[in-house]
Amino acid sequence: MKPDKTLLALAATVLLWASAFPAIRVALRGYDYADLSFLRLAVASLVLAAVAPLARVRRPARRDLPRIVLVGALGMSAYQLLLNWGEVHVPAGTASMIVAVAPAISALLAAVFLRERLTPARIAGSAVALAGAALIAVAGGATGYTTAAWAVVAAAAVQAAYHLGIKPLLRTYTGLEVAAYAMWAGTALLLPLAPKAIGAALHAPSGALPAAVYLGALPSAAGFVVWGYAVARLTVTAATAALYLVPAATLAVAYLWLGERPYPVELLGGLLTIAGVALVGRRRPVTAAAREGTAPRVRV
C-alpha cells in the first residue's frame, strides 16, 4: 500500500519540531543563547532564500514592510532569544509543554485586538492551558529554573502575538511567503550579534555547530515547507490536531537523546496545557484564508 504523503508530511513536521527542543539544549553547550539565536535564524534564512525562487516567493509590497518587521521581531528574534535563554536551564520536554500554551494566548489576544468572540469553551480552555503553564513554571522552583521557565512562557506569548500579527499579511501572501519574510526580518534585526556568533561558531565544541545548523535548516526552514504541504491538503483543524503530539514526541526524543526525565508535576502541567489548548481549538470555523495560511500551533 502506497503511504499517504500528507500523513508523512504531518509526521515529519511533528518529529522536526519535537527534535528542536533537545537540539537547542545540545547547541547551548557551545553557544550562549544570543549566539544560537542568530545562527539558527541565519541558517534558516539562507535555506529559505535558496528555496524562494523555486517556490516563486514574491517581493512584499512596501506598505507591508512595517508589519513584516514587527512580526519578524516578535515571532523570530524575540521568540528565539527568549526560548534559548529559557532552555539554558529548562529541560527540553518541559519547554515544549510550556510553548504549547501559545494558541490559548492567541485566542485571548484575538478577543482583545480583533474582537473575535470568546466562547465559554475558549475561555475555559485558555484558563486551563495557562494554569498548566504556570504550574510548570512554579514547579521549577524545586530545581532552580523558575525564572527561566517564565522566559519560556514569554516566548509562547510573543509567538501568540506573531500569530495575531500575520493575519492581515495572510490575506495577500501565502503562508510560506509570510514565514520567509518574517524569518529574513528577524535575522536582519539580530545582525548586531553576527560577529560574536560567527566567532563562537569557529571555536564551538564538537556537536554544537551541527546542532545549530540542524535547527536552522530542518525544524525552522524545512518544517515550514512540509507543514505548508500538509495544511494545504487538510482542514486546519485536522492538521493542527497532529501538533498536539509535539510535546509527547519531544519528551521521547529528549529522553533518548539527553536522558531527560520530567517530574510528575511537570507532566501534570503539560497535560493541563494540552487539554486546554484542545478545548480552545474545538469546533473552530475553518475559512479559506485560514486553510491557506494559518500559522502552526506550536513552533520551536
ChimeraX attribute file (.defattr): number of C-alpha atoms within 10 A of each C-alpha:
attribute: neighborCount
match mode: 1-to-1
recipient: residues
	/A:1	3
	/A:2	4
	/A:3	7
	/A:4	8
	/A:5	12
	/A:6	18
	/A:7	14
	/A:8	13
	/A:9	19
	/A:10	23
	/A:11	18
	/A:12	18
	/A:13	26
	/A:14	24
	/A:15	19
	/A:16	24
	/A:17	25
	/A:18	29
	/A:19	27
	/A:20	26
	/A:21	28
	/A:22	27
	/A:23	24
	/A:24	26
	/A:25	21
	/A:26	21
	/A:27	27
	/A:28	23
	/A:29	16
	/A:30	21
	/A:31	22
	/A:32	15
	/A:33	22
	/A:34	20
	/A:35	25
	/A:36	31
	/A:37	29
	/A:38	29
	/A:39	26
	/A:40	25
	/A:41	28
	/A:42	23
	/A:43	21
	/A:44	26
	/A:45	26
	/A:46	16
	/A:47	18
	/A:48	27
	/A:49	16
	/A:50	11
	/A:51	16
	/A:52	15
	/A:53	10
	/A:54	8
	/A:55	12
	/A:56	9
	/A:57	18
	/A:58	12
	/A:59	9
	/A:60	15
	/A:61	8
	/A:62	8
	/A:63	8
	/A:64	12
	/A:65	13
	/A:66	10
	/A:67	15
	/A:68	25
	/A:69	18
	/A:70	19
	/A:71	28
	/A:72	28
	/A:73	23
	/A:74	23
	/A:75	26
	/A:76	28
	/A:77	25
	/A:78	21
	/A:79	27
	/A:80	26
	/A:81	20
	/A:82	23
	/A:83	28
	/A:84	29
	/A:85	22
	/A:86	25
	/A:87	25
	/A:88	19
	/A:89	18
	/A:90	26
	/A:91	21
	/A:92	30
	/A:93	29
	/A:94	29
	/A:95	33
	/A:96	30
	/A:97	29
	/A:98	30
	/A:99	26
	/A:100	28
	/A:101	32
	/A:102	28
	/A:103	28
	/A:104	31
	/A:105	25
	/A:106	23
	/A:107	24
	/A:108	20
	/A:109	18
	/A:110	19
	/A:111	13
	/A:112	12
	/A:113	9
	/A:114	11
	/A:115	10
	/A:116	12
	/A:117	12
	/A:118	16
	/A:119	10
	/A:120	11
	/A:121	16
	/A:122	22
	/A:123	16
	/A:124	17
	/A:125	26
	/A:126	29
	/A:127	19
	/A:128	24
	/A:129	30
	/A:130	24
	/A:131	18
	/A:132	28
	/A:133	32
	/A:134	20
	/A:135	20
	/A:136	28
	/A:137	25
	/A:138	19
	/A:139	19
	/A:140	22
	/A:141	12
	/A:142	8
	/A:143	10
	/A:144	13
	/A:145	20
	/A:146	19
	/A:147	16
	/A:148	22
	/A:149	31
	/A:150	22
	/A:151	23
	/A:152	29
	/A:153	27
	/A:154	20
	/A:155	29
	/A:156	31
	/A:157	23
	/A:158	25
	/A:159	30
	/A:160	28
	/A:161	21
	/A:162	22
	/A:163	24
	/A:164	19
	/A:165	19
	/A:166	24
	/A:167	16
	/A:168	11
	/A:169	17
	/A:170	19
	/A:171	14
	/A:172	15
	/A:173	18
	/A:174	18
	/A:175	27
	/A:176	23
	/A:177	22
	/A:178	23
	/A:179	26
	/A:180	24
	/A:181	24
	/A:182	26
	/A:183	28
	/A:184	22
	/A:185	22
	/A:186	29
	/A:187	26
	/A:188	20
	/A:189	17
	/A:190	21
	/A:191	13
	/A:192	11
	/A:193	17
	/A:194	17
	/A:195	11
	/A:196	12
	/A:197	20
	/A:198	15
	/A:199	11
	/A:200	18
	/A:201	19
	/A:202	9
	/A:203	12
	/A:204	17
	/A:205	13
	/A:206	11
	/A:207	13
	/A:208	22
	/A:209	24
	/A:210	15
	/A:211	22
	/A:212	27
	/A:213	20
	/A:214	22
	/A:215	29
	/A:216	27
	/A:217	21
	/A:218	20
	/A:219	28
	/A:220	25
	/A:221	26
	/A:222	20
	/A:223	23
	/A:224	22
	/A:225	20
	/A:226	20
	/A:227	23
	/A:228	24
	/A:229	15
	/A:230	23
	/A:231	25
	/A:232	18
	/A:233	14
	/A:234	14
	/A:235	16
	/A:236	23
	/A:237	17
	/A:238	12
	/A:239	22
	/A:240	22
	/A:241	14
	/A:242	15
	/A:243	23
	/A:244	19
	/A:245	16
	/A:246	25
	/A:247	28
	/A:248	19
	/A:249	20
	/A:250	26
	/A:251	27
	/A:252	18
	/A:253	22
	/A:254	25
	/A:255	16
	/A:256	12
	/A:257	13
	/A:258	15
	/A:259	10
	/A:260	17
	/A:261	17
	/A:262	14
	/A:263	13
	/A:264	10
	/A:265	15
	/A:266	24
	/A:267	20
	/A:268	14
	/A:269	26
	/A:270	29
	/A:271	19
	/A:272	24
	/A:273	31
	/A:274	25
	/A:275	18
	/A:276	28
	/A:277	28
	/A:278	21
	/A:279	21
	/A:280	27
	/A:281	20
	/A:282	14
	/A:283	10
	/A:284	11
	/A:285	9
	/A:286	12
	/A:287	11
	/A:288	11
	/A:289	14
	/A:290	19
	/A:291	19
	/A:292	20
	/A:293	25
	/A:294	22
	/A:295	27
	/A:296	18
	/A:297	24
	/A:298	24
	/A:299	23
	/A:300	24
